[in-house]
Amino acid sequence: MAIRVATIGSGLIARLAHVPGYQKAGAEVVATADIVEARAKKLGADFSIPDTYTDYHEMLKRDDIEAVSICVPNHLHKEITIAALEAGKHVLCEKPMAMTVAEAKEMAEAAKASGKILTIGFNNRFRGDVQRLKQFVDGGDLGNVYYARTGYVRRRGTPFGWFTVKEESGGGPVIDLGVHVIDMTRYLMGNPKPVSVMASTYQKFGHYHIQDNNAWCSSDVLDGLRSGDEFSVEDLAAAFIRFDNGATLVVEVSWASNIAQRDSTYSYLYGDKAGAQLSPLEIYGVKYDTLIDEKIAVKEKNGHEEEIKHFLHCIETGEKPIVSPEQGVEIQQILNAIYDSARLGRSVDIV
Ligand SMILES: NC(=O)c1ccc[n+]([C@@H]2O[C@H](COP(=O)([O-])OP(=O)(O)OC[C@H]3O[C@@H](n4cnc5c(N)ncnc54)[C@H](O)[C@@H]3O)[C@@H](O)[C@H]2O)c1
């Protein structure tokens, strides 16, 4: 029988990734809850979801729902994830895990106590090129990966709405974009434990109007329920992250900056045997005293769809998801240390 699932939050990510992802994977999306009733109803109508709620607590009382996706603004992740786990549901919580490390740890504890799955929406791990590169790294083709650099940079692509309000989002592009590439690159490096972070953040653009800003936006702004001109976060950050195995990761993220790229992500891994680049996936090594550049064939895979397939597979089989709550906590430690370091103007240890 199909696994019965629901979403809490019926906004953009629920509409574009979770609901279609579940339906494509053969799960039955039986309900969606959103405090904006019309939004829940519209999602329900568009995707043939039979029931909609404005109070997620009511929805969580249903015994027939096995799993939920948490698709609400970041400041609500902890409260709603814990409520869902305590109601006996498996949980896929969107990124970032939480607002603070303490909140993330509480969520991980709640998952342990409930015996249910908690996983975090680090969908970039599930991309075809990332999974293929992971095989090469794990197979030893790169040797020891001792350094990496990654970025997710936009020229003008600020997602106005709750994303740009510190109390609701927890931060700017570090939280919104950095979370993806930091997790993806650390995953490829073998998930070493972070020990210290040195970072700077900048707020140079704030709110702006530009004709061709077609970036992600909160549903309340799209629906005209909110102006979207509040701005209390950074719009660029750079960080140097040190890990317990001696490896380092350099990160840059921007929602707005004067660069050529409109919207670009990259990751470079430096191994002592070979290096690798995403995307496209290429491997750089030496053979017979010659520099070799290898282009690796990759089957394109939609990270969101693969993440949801994996979540459902883990529910069915009892396997542990590749994104554990503990890894979510470690990523949260890095994100929060970036802000602490920027505020204090010095390196910050992660203990
Ligand atoms: N993995 C990704 O690539 C990706 C991309 C975009 C967003 N996200 C994450 O998804 C989450 C949602 O982002 P979005 O872009 O869909 O935002 P959104 O503003 O479009 O949707 C959020 C929805 O949550 C609803 N909501 C707020 N409080 C609620 C409550 N108490 N109960 C039920 N619903 C409530 C809002 O009314 C809104 O409809 C965020 O955590 C964001 O970081 C992830």
The ligand as an ORCA input file, in Angstrom:
! r2SCAN-3c Opt
* xyz 0 1
  N      15.722     22.624     -0.458
  C      15.557     23.699     -1.189
  O      16.135     23.818     -2.256
  C      14.647     24.785     -0.710
  C      14.246     25.800     -1.589
  C      13.399     26.783     -1.096
  C      12.962     26.754      0.214
  N      13.394     25.756      1.053
  C      12.971     25.726      2.458
  O      11.595     25.373      2.526
  C      10.972     26.047      3.597
  C       9.764     26.808      3.056
  O      10.194     27.720      2.069
  P       9.220     28.210      0.885
  O      10.094     28.775     -0.157
  O       8.261     27.150      0.528
  O       8.482     29.419      1.623
  P       7.005     29.944      1.371
  O       6.897     31.255      2.043
  O       6.666     29.863     -0.077
  O       6.101     28.853      2.108
  C       6.054     28.713      3.501
  C       4.617     28.392      3.875
  O       4.550     28.108      5.270
  C       3.302     28.595      5.718
  N       3.264     28.677      7.179
  C       3.780     29.639      7.981
  N       3.496     29.352      9.277
  C       2.815     28.181      9.271
  C       2.243     27.368     10.297
  N       2.343     27.708     11.587
  N       1.580     26.246      9.943
  C       1.455     25.898      8.639
  N       1.975     26.629      7.627
  C       2.644     27.748      7.939
  C       3.183     29.936      5.011
  O       1.860     30.434      5.043
  C       3.665     29.578      3.632
  O       2.618     29.179      2.787
  C      12.046     26.921      4.227
  O      12.595     26.265      5.325
  C      13.086     27.068      3.144
  O      14.387     27.275      3.651
  C      14.199     24.778      0.599
*
